[in-house]
Each structure stands twice: as structure tokens, then as C-alpha cells.
């Protein structure tokens, strides 16, 4: 059997605060559609038997009916592929969800909040779906696989080995339990980072988010393509699909003596192809930096965000030697810095900046 495994598409995500550019949210929503269509085209061209969608297909709060109709229209293009969806915490199977109120194509099966087994000729497909925005126990420990001669697949949205309180709110399952159950493949979602070849014979797999959804999801994104042979040998491959990957570039401003020079050097940066970039300004600055003002003059459209992590260029020890108000202030600040905790140093440096500006 051949399958495609995807998760965490998050259709119609608002992409709030993702960029300093106004239209990036629209661009990313169009990319979601384009990349999802690539998945369907791959399935058609390669006669894939199963499509597993392990949760967060869409955003319940923002999803539009037109988007659901678009998704279902693509499902109709692969009538010979069986599609199994496990609702997650962003698209739970609740009363007013499209999982509950929309007429999906005949080849689509959506799991609900009771673990279900779909019996096929050569395989059993198990699945579970969130029925709320949180899930603390799906009951997987009570499941027993009856026929190990068949290929047994689990489709589920979950946090494997969730340790802290927050992780345990999103269907935390001990990896040990899944291994003891004896599934031939566990198609899971929720973690947006790819995890499929971390250890030998890995069959509990996170494909990561289908496209990169933000700067906390750097690098390539895409789908898992797999095959389980009659002898249950599993082979998996990651195929990157994302149109634009997020990257971060640090830029040291220490040698820049003016805003104009800084803008010029940022515009001269070589940006990797198919990348959307956040510029992180670091180092000691010699002038005031207004990132929004600077952004107005950035000509490279691949640069979508600027963050200012610079520190002001002050030689406190030298200033403290002067018999001025600034000197007296600098002496007191040096004393404070000696006893300050690490988390307090940034506040102190900002206070120095404000005070010295006032004393000009």
C-alpha cells in the first residue's frame, strides 16, 4: 500500500503579526492552496492508495465555506484514493464544524472522538479526532489490535511524550504505549517540525506543517510519502513542497554610522531563493533605529520583517570619569549592573538610553 501523510495545513490562518508587509497573509493563504494542490497532483500521478491528514487541516475560527469547497473539490479529483482525516485542536469535530455540517466526498472519512477502526481487505485504519480545542486523554491505552497479519495504521493528532502541562492538553501519548500496540505506521500531527528519520525503523512520524507558517518554523516543509509492502517493510520519504521558506539573517550594525548606510547595506544583502526573511539587527548602534521607518526603504520584497536587537553604543566607564550629570548617572548605573540579574540588564540598558537622550 502506498500513502501520503500530511498535517497542520491550517487553511485560512490569519497570519497575524507575521510580517511588516500588509499583503503577506493573502500570499500565504494562496500558497496553502497551491501546495495542497501539489499534494493532490502527486497522488493522481503516482496512484496513491491512501491520504492521511493528521489534524489541523483548517482554522475553525477563520475557515470559509469557499475554502472547504475548494478542498473537497480537490478530493473529488482523487476518487480512488481513500482519505482519512483526524481532526485536531485547531479544527475539532464540534457541532458547528464543517466536519459535522458539510457533505464531504465519498472517499473522505473523518474520525470523531471515539477511537474507530475501519476494516479494509488488507489493512485496518484506526483513527481519533478532537471534539474540543483540548484533549487530555483519547483512550489509546485501551485499544487492542486484533489482527496483526494485516497492515495496521493509526491516524491521530497528538503530542508524543508530552511533558509539561501545556503539552498534556493536546492529546499527550507516551511513545512507549504506541510501540506496544504494534501499529505498522502512526500518522500523527500537531508538531510542526518534521520528524521521520530520527531513529532506526521509525514508524511514528510527524510530517511537520505542510507549509512554513512563521519564523518559528524555519527550513523546508512538505509531505511524507510512504509504502508498506506485504511483508510489512516500511519505506518513507520526505518531499519538500513549500513555495517559500522562512529564514532569519542577523545583521551587525556596529560599523554603520548612519541610517542611510544601514538601509543601503540591507538592500545589498543576498537573499536565498524562495526565502522570506526576517532581518535581526544586532551589535552596537551609533544612531537611533526606527525599524518601521527603515522598512519603508527596503527594496527587496523577500525581506518581510525587521527586528531590532541592537544595544546603544555607550562607554559607561569612560563617561563615569567625567564630572557631569551624565558621569554621575553612569557611575550609579555601573553599580546597578554589578548586582543586577541577567533578565534585568536589558531594562537597565534601555533606561541608560532614555536617560542619556534626556540629558543631551
FENURSUL-V513285 format. One record per pair of residues at least 6 apart in sequence whose ideal C-beta (glycine too) atoms are under 8 Angstrom apart, sorted by sequence separation. I is the first residue (numbers start at 1). GAP is how many residues later the second one is. D is the distance in Angstrom with one decimal. If there is no record, write none. Layout:
# FENURSUL-V513285
I GAP D
I GAP D
This chain:
# FENURSUL-V513285
18 6 5.8
19 6 7.8
42 6 7.3
87 6 4.5
91 6 6.9
93 6 4.9
94 6 6.9
104 6 6.9
118 6 6.9
162 6 4.9
196 6 6.2
212 6 7.2
228 6 5.3
256 6 4.5
271 6 5.5
321 6 6.7
18 7 6.7
93 7 6.3
117 7 5.6
118 7 4.3
145 7 5.2
195 7 8.0
212 7 7.5
227 7 7.5
319 7 5.6
320 7 5.6
43 8 6.2
75 8 5.9
91 8 7.2
117 8 7.3
118 8 7.7
159 8 4.7
162 8 6.9
178 8 5.6
209 8 6.0
226 8 6.5
227 8 5.3
281 8 6.6
298 8 7.6
319 8 5.8
337 8 6.7
340 8 5.9
15 9 6.5
16 9 7.7
58 9 6.8
109 9 6.5
117 9 5.2
118 9 7.4
159 9 7.5
196 9 4.6
208 9 7.6
212 9 5.0
226 9 6.5
253 9 5.9
256 9 6.7
15 10 4.0
18 10 7.3
58 10 7.3
87 10 7.5
116 10 7.0
128 10 4.8
162 10 3.0
195 10 6.7
196 10 7.1
211 10 5.3
226 10 4.3
269 10 7.7
281 10 7.5
320 10 4.0
14 11 6.2
99 11 4.9
115 11 6.3
116 11 5.7
128 11 8.0
159 11 4.8
161 11 7.3
162 11 7.8
195 11 4.2
196 11 7.0
210 11 6.2
225 11 7.1
226 11 7.3
295 11 5.5
319 11 4.2
320 11 4.5
337 11 6.0
39 12 7.6
87 12 5.8
115 12 7.3
116 12 7.4
128 12 7.3
158 12 7.3
159 12 6.3
160 12 7.8
161 12 7.8
194 12 6.5
209 12 5.6
210 12 6.9
224 12 5.6
225 12 5.0
294 12 6.3
336 12 6.0
15 13 5.2
58 13 7.7
115 13 4.8
157 13 7.8
158 13 4.3
159 13 4.7
160 13 5.9
161 13 6.0
193 13 6.8
194 13 6.4
195 13 7.5
208 13 5.6
210 13 6.8
224 13 7.2
225 13 7.9
266 13 6.2
317 13 7.8
15 14 7.5
57 14 7.3
85 14 7.4
114 14 7.6
157 14 6.3
158 14 7.1
159 14 7.2
160 14 7.8
161 14 5.2
194 14 3.8
208 14 7.7
224 14 5.9
225 14 5.7
251 14 7.4
316 14 4.8
320 14 5.9
13 15 7.4
113 15 7.1
156 15 7.2
158 15 4.9
160 15 5.1
191 15 4.7
193 15 5.3
207 15 7.5
223 15 7.5
224 15 7.8
251 15 6.5
291 15 4.4
333 15 6.5
13 16 7.4
111 16 3.4
113 16 6.1
140 16 7.6
188 16 6.7
190 16 7.7
192 16 5.5
207 16 5.8
222 16 6.2
223 16 5.5
291 16 7.1
314 16 8.0
12 17 6.5
93 17 6.8
111 17 5.6
112 17 5.3
113 17 7.0
126 17 6.9
156 17 7.7
186 17 6.4
188 17 6.8
189 17 6.8
191 17 7.4
192 17 4.0
207 17 4.4
222 17 5.1
291 17 5.0
316 17 6.1
317 17 7.0
11 18 7.8
93 18 7.7
109 18 7.8
111 18 4.2
113 18 3.6
138 18 7.1
160 18 7.4
185 18 5.0
186 18 4.3
187 18 6.6
188 18 5.9
189 18 7.2
222 18 4.1
223 18 6.1
251 18 7.3
316 18 5.6
333 18 7.7
13 19 7.8
93 19 5.1
110 19 6.7
112 19 6.6
171 19 7.5
184 19 6.4
186 19 6.7
205 19 5.9
221 19 6.8
222 19 3.9
262 19 8.0
289 19 5.3
333 19 5.7
93 20 6.5
138 20 7.4
170 20 5.8
183 20 7.0
185 20 7.2
220 20 4.1
221 20 6.9
222 20 6.3
249 20 6.7
11 21 5.6
124 21 7.4
183 21 8.0
192 21 6.8
205 21 8.0
221 21 4.1
289 21 6.3
316 21 8.0
10 22 7.5
83 22 7.9
220 22 6.3
249 22 7.8
330 22 7.9
9 23 6.2
85 23 6.8
87 23 6.8
115 23 6.7
124 23 6.6
329 23 8.0
83 24 5.5
85 24 7.2
87 24 7.0
115 24 6.1
154 24 7.4
192 24 7.9
193 24 7.3
221 24 7.2
247 24 7.9
279 24 5.8
11 25 7.8
82 25 5.8
83 25 4.6
84 25 5.3
85 25 4.8
86 25 5.1
87 25 7.9
113 25 7.8
114 25 8.0
115 25 6.7
179 25 7.6
192 25 5.2
220 25 6.0
247 25 6.1
277 25 5.5
278 25 8.0
281 25 6.8
285 25 4.2
79 26 7.6
81 26 6.3
83 26 6.9
85 26 6.9
124 26 5.4
126 26 6.9
178 26 5.7
194 26 7.8
219 26 6.1
276 26 6.0
277 26 5.1
278 26 7.0
279 26 7.3
281 26 6.8
284 26 6.8
285 26 7.2
329 26 5.9
9 27 6.4
51 27 7.3
79 27 7.5
80 27 7.6
82 27 7.3
84 27 7.0
115 27 8.0
123 27 5.6
124 27 7.5
126 27 6.7
127 27 7.0
128 27 7.9
130 27 6.3
154 27 7.7
194 27 7.5
218 27 7.1
262 27 7.5
275 27 6.0
277 27 6.7
278 27 4.2
279 27 4.9
280 27 4.9
281 27 4.9
282 27 5.2
283 27 5.8
284 27 5.7
285 27 6.0
286 27 5.1
329 27 7.8
57 28 6.3
63 28 7.6
79 28 5.6
115 28 5.6
122 28 6.2
123 28 4.2
124 28 5.0
125 28 5.0
126 28 4.7
127 28 4.3
128 28 5.0
129 28 7.4
160 28 6.8
196 28 5.8
218 28 5.5
247 28 4.5
249 28 5.6
251 28 5.5
253 28 5.4
258 28 8.0
259 28 6.1
266 28 7.5
276 28 5.1
277 28 7.8
278 28 7.3
279 28 7.2
281 28 6.1
282 28 6.2
283 28 7.7
284 28 7.1
285 28 6.1
75 29 7.2
76 29 5.0
78 29 7.1
122 29 6.3
123 29 7.2
124 29 7.3
126 29 7.2
127 29 6.5
128 29 7.9
154 29 4.8
175 29 6.4
217 29 6.4
218 29 6.4
245 29 6.2
246 29 7.4
247 29 7.2
248 29 7.2
249 29 7.4
251 29 7.0
253 29 7.2
254 29 3.8
256 29 7.7
257 29 5.5
258 29 6.2
271 29 6.0
278 29 6.3
280 29 5.7
281 29 5.1
284 29 4.2
48 30 7.7
51 30 5.5
53 30 7.0
55 30 8.0
57 30 7.8
60 30 6.3
68 30 4.7
72 30 7.3
75 30 4.6
99 30 7.6
123 30 6.4
125 30 6.7
152 30 6.9
153 30 6.6
156 30 7.0
158 30 5.2
211 30 7.3
212 30 5.5
218 30 6.8
244 30 5.6
245 30 5.6
246 30 5.4
247 30 5.1
248 30 5.0
249 30 5.6
250 30 4.9
251 30 5.7
252 30 5.5
253 30 4.9
254 30 4.9
256 30 6.9
257 30 7.4
259 30 7.4
267 30 7.9
326 30 6.4
329 30 7.2
50 31 6.6
51 31 7.4
53 31 7.1
55 31 5.2
57 31 7.9
59 31 5.5
60 31 5.3
152 31 5.2
153 31 6.5
154 31 7.5
156 31 7.5
157 31 6.8
158 31 7.8
159 31 5.7
160 31 7.8
203 31 5.6
205 31 6.6
207 31 7.5
210 31 6.8
211 31 4.6
215 31 5.0
243 31 6.7
244 31 6.7
245 31 7.3
246 31 7.7
247 31 7.5
249 31 7.0
251 31 7.0
252 31 4.0
253 31 7.5
254 31 7.7
256 31 7.9
263 31 5.9
267 31 6.4
269 31 7.2
271 31 4.4
49 32 6.5
50 32 5.3
51 32 4.6
52 32 5.5
53 32 4.6
54 32 5.3
55 32 6.1
56 32 4.1
58 32 7.4
59 32 7.1
60 32 6.6
72 32 5.8
75 32 6.4
136 32 6.3
152 32 5.3
153 32 5.1
154 32 4.7
155 32 4.8
156 32 5.5
157 32 4.9
158 32 6.0
159 32 7.0
210 32 7.5
211 32 7.1
212 32 7.2
214 32 6.6
244 32 4.9
246 32 7.3
248 32 5.9
250 32 5.2
253 32 5.1
254 32 7.9
262 32 6.7
266 32 6.1
267 32 5.2
271 32 6.9
6 33 6.2
44 33 6.6
47 33 7.6
48 33 5.6
49 33 6.7
50 33 7.7
51 33 7.3
53 33 7.0
55 33 2.6
56 33 7.1
58 33 5.0
65 33 7.4
72 33 5.6
75 33 5.6
136 33 6.4
138 33 5.3
140 33 5.7
151 33 5.1
153 33 7.7
154 33 6.9
155 33 7.9
156 33 8.0
157 33 5.2
201 33 7.5
211 33 8.0
212 33 5.5
215 33 6.3
253 33 7.8
267 33 6.1
326 33 5.3
40 34 4.6
44 34 5.9
50 34 6.9
52 34 7.9
54 34 7.5
55 34 7.4
56 34 4.3
57 34 5.3
60 34 7.3
68 34 5.6
84 34 7.4
135 34 7.5
137 34 7.9
148 34 6.1
151 34 7.8
153 34 6.6
154 34 7.8
202 34 7.9
212 34 4.8
259 34 7.7
263 34 4.8
266 34 7.9
269 34 7.7
325 34 5.8
4 35 6.4
36 35 7.2
40 35 7.8
43 35 5.0
55 35 7.7
56 35 5.6
63 35 6.7
134 35 4.7
135 35 6.6
136 35 7.6
138 35 7.3
259 35 6.8
263 35 7.1
55 36 6.9
72 36 7.5
93 36 4.7
134 36 6.9
135 36 4.2
136 36 7.7
141 36 5.7
145 36 6.0
253 36 7.3
316 36 7.3
33 37 6.6
37 37 6.3
40 37 5.9
60 37 6.1
65 37 7.8
92 37 7.3
93 37 6.6
94 37 6.4
140 37 6.3
144 37 7.8
145 37 5.4
187 37 8.0
266 37 7.1
312 37 7.0
4 38 6.9
36 38 6.8
40 38 6.0
43 38 5.4
82 38 7.8
92 38 4.1
93 38 5.2
94 38 6.9
140 38 7.4
143 38 6.4
145 38 7.2
311 38 5.8
314 38 6.2
4 39 5.9
91 39 7.9
92 39 5.8
197 39 7.6
314 39 7.9
58 40 7.6
92 40 5.5
196 40 5.5
312 40 7.1
84 41 5.7
86 41 5.1
88 41 7.7
89 41 5.5
92 41 5.8
130 41 7.1
140 41 7.4
185 41 6.7
197 41 8.0
312 41 4.8
86 42 6.2
87 42 3.7
88 42 5.6
196 42 6.0
314 42 6.7
82 43 7.9
84 43 5.8
86 43 5.2
87 43 5.1
90 43 7.7
128 43 7.9
185 43 6.5
2 44 7.0
4 44 5.3
9 44 7.7
85 44 7.5
87 44 7.8
89 44 5.3
111 44 6.8
160 44 6.4
184 44 5.8
194 44 6.2
312 44 7.8
2 45 7.2
3 45 6.4
6 45 7.5
14 45 7.6
89 45 6.5
2 46 5.1
3 46 6.3
4 46 7.4
6 46 7.4
7 46 6.6
8 46 7.9
10 46 5.6
11 46 6.3
12 46 5.9
13 46 5.2
89 46 7.0
160 46 7.9
2 47 5.2
3 47 4.0
4 47 5.1
5 47 4.6
6 47 5.8
7 47 3.9
8 47 6.9
9 47 6.8
10 47 7.9
11 47 3.9
12 47 5.2
1 48 4.9
2 48 7.5
3 48 7.1
4 48 7.2
6 48 7.5
7 48 5.7
8 48 4.6
9 48 5.4
10 48 6.8
11 48 6.7
14 48 5.7
184 48 5.6
1 49 6.5
3 49 6.0
5 49 6.8
7 49 6.6
9 49 7.1
10 49 5.6
13 49 6.8
185 49 6.2
12 50 4.5
184 50 6.6
12 51 4.7
11 52 6.2
12 52 5.9
12 55 5.3
11 56 5.3
126 57 7.6
253 57 5.5
254 59 7.7
11 60 6.9
215 63 5.2
89 68 6.9
86 69 4.6
88 69 3.5
85 70 7.7
86 70 5.2
87 70 7.0
84 71 5.0
86 71 5.2
60 73 8.0
55 74 7.7
50 75 7.6
55 75 7.3
151 77 5.2
8 80 7.7
10 80 6.3
7 81 7.8
89 81 5.5
151 81 6.6
89 82 8.0
215 90 7.2
52 101 7.3
54 101 5.7
55 101 7.7
56 101 6.8
86 101 7.9
88 101 6.1
89 101 7.3
53 102 7.7
54 102 6.5
55 102 2.9
88 102 6.1
50 103 7.7
52 103 4.9
54 103 5.6
86 103 7.3
1 121 6.9
1 122 6.1
54 133 5.0
56 133 6.2
54 134 5.2
55 134 4.2
56 134 7.1
52 135 4.0
54 135 3.2
55 135 6.1
53 136 7.8
54 136 7.7
1 150 6.2
3 150 7.8
7 150 7.3
54 153 7.5
39 171 7.5
36 174 6.9
35 175 5.9
35 176 5.2
48 177 7.8
32 178 7.4
32 179 6.1
46 179 7.9
7 180 7.7
31 180 5.7
7 181 7.2
8 181 5.3
42 181 7.6
3 182 7.7
5 182 4.5
7 182 2.7
8 182 7.0
7 183 7.3
28 183 7.3
42 183 7.5
3 184 7.8
8 184 5.5
39 184 5.8
28 185 7.6
35 187 8.0
18 196 5.8
18 197 7.9
42 197 7.4
15 198 7.4
7 199 7.2
10 199 7.1
15 199 7.7
5 200 6.5
7 200 5.4
8 200 7.2
9 200 7.3
13 200 6.5
6 201 5.6
7 201 7.6
8 201 4.0
9 201 4.6
5 202 5.3
7 202 7.2
8 202 6.6
9 202 7.6
39 202 7.1
7 203 7.4
10 203 6.1
38 203 5.3
6 204 5.3
8 205 7.8
35 206 4.9
35 207 6.4
35 208 6.4
34 209 6.3
31 211 7.6
31 212 4.8
31 213 6.6
6 217 4.8
5 218 6.7
6 218 7.4
4 219 5.6
5 219 4.2
4 220 7.1
5 220 7.8
4 221 5.6
5 221 6.4
3 222 7.6
4 222 7.8
2 223 7.6
3 223 5.2
2 224 7.3
3 224 7.4
2 225 4.9
3 225 7.7
1 226 7.0
1 227 5.3
24 252 7.7
19 257 7.7
20 271 7.9
20 272 7.1
20 275 5.0
21 280 7.7
24 280 5.7
21 283 5.2
20 284 6.4
19 285 4.0
20 285 5.4
18 286 7.5
19 286 5.5
20 286 6.6
18 287 7.6
